[in-house]
Amino acid sequence: MLRASFGKTFPIVTLVHGIGYPNQLPAFIASLAALRQPTDTIIAPSNAVKKVFLSHWNNISSLIGIDTPPPNVHVIHYGVPCVHPIPKRIARASLMWDETPVIVFLGRLCSWDKADFNSLFEASAKLKAQGKMFKLLLAGYASSTDVKPLWLSATNYGLLDLLEIRPNISDVEKNLLLSGCDIFVSPSNTISESFGLSIVEAMLHAVPIVCTSWSGYREIVRDGVDGFLVDTYWNAPQAESMEEMFVMRGYTSFLRQRRSRYGSTSTLPRYAHRRREA
């Protein structure tokens, strides 16, 4: 239709991000019947998304009885702008943080479509019960109805004394948080998380990561190097990973080890202001 409206022949390149939503089904079915050129290409931000896309394509083709080969799908990881981290001491002073370790989640503050916050809260409650002192900070985009369920859930887990929620922060605030925090967490297990830009941003600040072994996260985080990958839906490994950073290695020694071994900008060649085809 697009080529017909212009009366010209040209390749069409498009991007697929989150995949698996019900409203995508009509577009899938329509694309099965659409005329394609050999140069038409779909860009996926991770190998995980590519795998799911091709699986959907084959399943739908089989269900409706159309033997249509899938289009070209190439993986090009997202990139993020180069940033200049603020010295940790200055960032923490600006945020009025003391020496208490700070765990940060940065992303969409939506409990039903982004991350398993209850798993994070339960892991945090276990650390608190062990006498660990820390602060948990959730920051990112949130609608007027997103934050209240998080506060209610945190109340049930007894975390009100150590939790802070900062909705709709600015880029300056984001840089301060990532520059000053000690651990970055992301307990995502939803189809809307196809890559993990916030994880890359945290890595560019040389922050150790604790995140789920999920989707594109597995293509970003080197387990035991940049941080820890934990199983989805399970809070025990999450708590153990965060505890390991606090106790067995210590969050400061972990950070020093990573900087000395790989350099604080080891992520830059892969993701900052460039795209890489897998």
TACOR-V243267 format. One record per residue. N is the residue number from 0. SS is DSSP state (H for helix, E for strand, L for the rest). BURIAL is # if it has 9 or more other ideal C-beta (glycine too) atoms within 8 Angstrom, else .. D_FIRST is the distance of its C-alpha to the first C-alpha in whole Angstrom. Layout:
N&SS&BURIAL&D_FIRST + N&SS&BURIAL&D_FIRST
This chain:
0&L&.&0 + 1&H&.&4 + 2&H&#&6 + 3&H&.&5 + 4&H&.&6 + 5&H&.&9 + 6&L&.&10 + 7&L&.&11 + 8&L&.&11 + 9&L&.&12 + 10&L&.&13 + 11&L&#&11 + 12&E&.&14 + 13&E&.&15 + 14&E&.&18 + 15&E&#&19 + 16&L&.&22 + 17&L&.&24 + 18&L&#&23 + 19&L&.&24 + 20&L&.&24 + 21&H&.&23 + 22&H&.&20 + 23&H&#&18 + 24&H&.&19 + 25&H&.&16 + 26&H&.&13 + 27&H&#&15 + 28&H&#&15 + 29&H&.&11 + 30&H&.&11 + 31&H&#&14 + 32&H&.&12 + 33&L&.&8 + 34&L&.&9 + 35&L&.&11 + 36&L&.&13 + 37&L&.&16 + 38&L&.&16 + 39&L&#&14 + 40&E&#&16 + 41&E&#&17 + 42&E&#&20 + 43&E&#&23 + 44&L&#&26 + 45&L&#&28 + 46&H&#&29 + 47&H&#&29 + 48&H&#&26 + 49&H&#&25 + 50&H&.&27 + 51&H&#&26 + 52&H&#&22 + 53&H&#&23 + 54&H&.&25 + 55&H&#&23 + 56&H&#&20 + 57&H&#&23 + 58&H&.&25 + 59&H&#&22 + 60&H&#&21 + 61&H&.&25 + 62&H&.&25 + 63&H&.&22 + 64&L&.&23 + 65&L&.&20 + 66&L&.&21 + 67&L&.&18 + 68&L&.&20 + 69&L&.&19 + 70&L&.&17 + 71&E&.&19 + 72&E&#&21 + 73&E&#&23 + 74&E&#&26 + 75&E&#&26 + 76&L&#&29 + 77&L&#&29 + 78&L&#&31 + 79&E&#&33 + 80&L&.&35 + 81&L&.&39 + 82&L&#&41 + 83&L&.&45 + 84&L&#&47 + 85&L&#&50 + 86&L&.&53 + 87&H&.&53 + 88&H&.&57 + 89&H&#&55 + 90&H&#&52 + 91&H&#&54 + 92&H&.&57 + 93&H&#&54 + 94&L&#&53 + 95&L&.&57 + 96&L&#&57 + 97&L&.&60 + 98&L&.&60 + 99&L&.&59 + 100&E&#&56 + 101&E&#&52 + 102&E&#&49 + 103&E&#&46 + 104&E&#&43 + 105&E&#&40 + 106&L&#&37 + 107&L&#&35 + 108&L&#&38 + 109&L&#&36 + 110&L&#&38 + 111&L&.&36 + 112&L&.&33 + 113&L&#&34 + 114&L&#&38 + 115&L&#&40 + 116&H&#&43 + 117&H&.&45 + 118&H&#&46 + 119&H&#&46 + 120&H&#&49 + 121&H&#&51 + 122&H&#&51 + 123&H&#&52 + 124&H&#&55 + 125&H&#&56 + 126&H&#&57 + 127&H&#&58 + 128&H&.&61 + 129&L&.&62 + 130&L&.&63 + 131&L&#&60 + 132&L&.&60 + 133&E&#&56 + 134&E&#&54 + 135&E&#&50 + 136&E&#&48 + 137&E&#&44 + 138&E&#&42 + 139&E&#&38 + 140&L&.&36 + 141&L&#&37 + 142&L&.&36 + 143&L&.&39 + 144&L&.&39 + 145&H&#&39 + 146&H&#&42 + 147&H&.&45 + 148&H&#&44 + 149&H&#&45 + 150&H&#&48 + 151&H&.&49 + 152&H&#&48 + 153&H&#&50 + 154&H&#&53 + 155&H&.&53 + 156&L&#&54 + 157&L&.&56 + 158&L&#&54 + 159&L&.&55 + 160&L&.&57 + 161&L&#&55 + 162&E&#&52 + 163&E&.&50 + 164&E&#&46 + 165&E&#&45 + 166&E&#&41 + 167&L&.&39 + 168&L&#&41 + 169&L&.&40 + 170&H&.&40 + 171&H&.&43 + 172&H&#&44 + 173&H&#&42 + 174&H&#&44 + 175&H&#&47 + 176&H&#&47 + 177&H&#&45 + 178&H&#&48 + 179&H&#&51 + 180&L&#&50 + 181&L&#&51 + 182&E&#&49 + 183&E&#&45 + 184&E&#&44 + 185&E&#&40 + 186&L&#&41 + 187&L&#&37 + 188&L&#&36 + 189&L&.&33 + 190&L&.&29 + 191&L&.&28 + 192&L&#&30 + 193&L&#&28 + 194&L&#&30 + 195&L&#&33 + 196&H&.&33 + 197&H&#&36 + 198&H&#&38 + 199&H&#&37 + 200&H&#&39 + 201&H&#&42 + 202&H&#&42 + 203&H&#&42 + 204&L&#&45 + 205&L&#&47 + 206&L&#&47 + 207&E&#&48 + 208&E&#&45 + 209&E&#&45 + 210&E&#&42 + 211&E&#&41 + 212&L&#&40 + 213&L&#&36 + 214&L&#&33 + 215&L&#&32 + 216&H&#&36 + 217&H&#&37 + 218&H&#&36 + 219&H&#&37 + 220&L&#&41 + 221&L&.&43 + 222&E&.&45 + 223&L&.&49 + 224&L&.&48 + 225&L&#&46 + 226&E&#&47 + 227&E&#&46 + 228&E&#&44 + 229&E&#&45 + 230&L&.&44 + 231&L&#&41 + 232&L&.&43 + 233&L&#&46 + 234&H&#&48 + 235&H&.&51 + 236&H&#&50 + 237&H&#&48 + 238&H&#&52 + 239&H&.&54 + 240&H&#&51 + 241&H&#&52 + 242&H&#&56 + 243&H&#&56 + 244&H&#&54 + 245&H&#&57 + 246&H&.&60 + 247&H&.&60 + 248&L&#&58 + 249&L&#&58 + 250&H&#&55 + 251&H&.&57 + 252&H&.&58 + 253&H&#&55 + 254&H&#&53 + 255&H&.&56 + 256&H&#&55 + 257&H&#&52 + 258&H&#&52 + 259&H&.&55 + 260&H&.&53 + 261&H&.&50 + 262&L&.&50 + 263&L&.&48 + 264&L&.&45 + 265&L&.&44 + 266&L&#&41 + 267&H&#&40 + 268&H&.&39 + 269&H&.&37 + 270&H&#&35 + 271&E&#&36 + 272&L&.&34 + 273&L&.&32 + 274&L&.&30 + 275&L&.&31 + 276&E&.&29 + 277&L&.&31
